[in-house]
Amino acid sequence: MVVAFVVAGVTVVRQGYQYTIERFGRFTHVAHPGFNLIVPFVDRVGRKVNMMEQVLDIPGQEIITKDNAMVAVDGVVFFQVLEPAKAAYEVSELYVAILQLTTTNLRTVMGSMDLDELLSKRDEINARLLNVVDHATGPWGIKITRVEVKDIRPPQDISNAMARQMKAEREKRAAILESEGLRASEILRAEGEKQSQILQAEGRREAAFRDAEAREREAEAEAKATQMVSDAIANGNAQAINYFIAQKYVEAVGQFATSPNAKTILFPVEATQLIGTLGGIGELAKDALAGNPTPPAAPPPPAPRKRPGPFEQQG
């Protein structure tokens, strides 16, 4: 009898659960996981309370929004029992109570919002539901850890209208982006043309400056050469004036020869005159190098020009 009495007083509680112990129907204490002793035939296990976090599914239901749109909503609730005595004796049918409380507050919260807010502010809906339901279940010894809205299903006609609206909005954004791209392209092209014109103007200015500098140096060289010839003439050297005249003569003949329009030379020019002129230049150079100036040889008189016959080609 003693052994039977001791065995009847042994109670083993599984991990994750806590048992309420009642004496003659009155709650006395909570048995924690492990080995527990109670008074046989006096104490008994009242409720076996699950202390793990649990999930309660909220079935789908239809809700009318603030703008009179009918939507179907379902969700889930995560909760955990913190005080097993309150969860066992403060509320009857704990799961049903949590389900009804969450469903009622879900209708209240979502019914006060527009359809666009329902679809875009799920985090705000979850936070409001969590705050309301957790505050209501506090006296039951329960902690609501999370409330999530799984799905919001608007009617088919509203879904089609939303799809058309989204398409129009995206087309509008695409048109805006395209116009902005064209505008930016035109601005960049104008900036490029502006920079190109500026660089071209700077190039023309630099080229004009270089040309003016070259002409200035050429004029200085010409003036220096003329001064040297004038000094030579003033010193009694006649070879200098002959060299100057021969140089201008050769340049003039060269311009006639390279002219694209002059196929025939109409004024008398003899090759012997040019050769004589070149010979005079050579003599002038020799005298200048030898330091022994001599009068230049006079060019031979021009030969009489022969008139071309009627069948002879002018040359």
LINBEL-V896088 format. One record per backbone hydrogen bond with DSSP energy under -0.5 kcal/mol. CO is the residue of the C=O (numbers start at 1). NH is the residue of the N-H. Records with the same first field share a line. If there is no record, write none. Layout:
BEGIN
CO: NH + NH
END
This chain:
BEGIN
1: 5
2: 6
3: 7
4: 8
5: 9
6: 9
7: 10
9: 38
11: 13 + 36
13: 34
14: 17
16: 51 + 52
18: 49
19: 31
20: 22 + 46
21: 28 + 29
22: 24 + 44
23: 26
26: 23
29: 21
30: 32
31: 19
34: 13
36: 11
38: 40
39: 42 + 43
42: 24
44: 22
47: 20 + 49
49: 18 + 51
54: 79
56: 77
57: 59
58: 75
61: 73
63: 65 + 71
65: 68
69: 65 + 71
70: 155
71: 63
72: 153
73: 61
74: 150 + 151
75: 58
76: 148
77: 56
78: 145 + 146
79: 54
80: 143
82: 84
83: 87
84: 88
85: 89
86: 90 + 91
93: 97
94: 98
95: 99
96: 100
97: 101
98: 102
99: 103
100: 104
101: 105
102: 106
103: 107
104: 108
105: 109
106: 110
107: 111
108: 112
109: 112
110: 113
113: 66
114: 118
115: 119
116: 120
117: 121
121: 125
122: 126
123: 127
124: 128
125: 129
126: 130
127: 131
128: 132
129: 133
130: 134
131: 135
132: 136
133: 137
134: 138
135: 138
137: 140 + 142
138: 141
141: 82 + 83
142: 144
143: 80 + 145
146: 78
148: 76 + 150
151: 74
152: 154
153: 72
155: 159
156: 160
157: 161
158: 162
159: 163
160: 164
161: 165
162: 166
163: 167
164: 168
165: 169
166: 170
167: 171
168: 172
169: 173
170: 174
171: 175
172: 176
173: 177
174: 178
175: 179
176: 180
177: 181
178: 182
179: 183
180: 184
181: 185
182: 186
183: 187
184: 188
185: 189
186: 190
187: 191
188: 192
189: 193
190: 194
191: 195
192: 196
193: 197
194: 198
195: 199
196: 200
197: 201
198: 202
199: 203
200: 204
201: 205
202: 206
203: 207
204: 208
205: 209
206: 210
207: 211
208: 212
209: 213
210: 214
211: 215
212: 216
213: 217
214: 218
215: 219
216: 220
217: 221
218: 222
219: 223
220: 224
221: 225
222: 226
223: 227
224: 228
225: 229
226: 230
227: 231
228: 232
229: 233
230: 234
231: 235
232: 237
233: 236
236: 238
237: 240
238: 242
239: 243
240: 244
241: 245
242: 246
243: 247
244: 248
245: 249
246: 250
247: 251
248: 252
249: 253
250: 254
251: 255
252: 256
253: 257
254: 258
255: 259
256: 259
261: 263
264: 266
270: 273 + 274
271: 275
272: 276
273: 277
274: 278
275: 279
276: 280
277: 281
278: 282
279: 283
280: 284
281: 285
282: 286
283: 287
284: 288
285: 289
286: 290
287: 291 + 292
309: 312
END
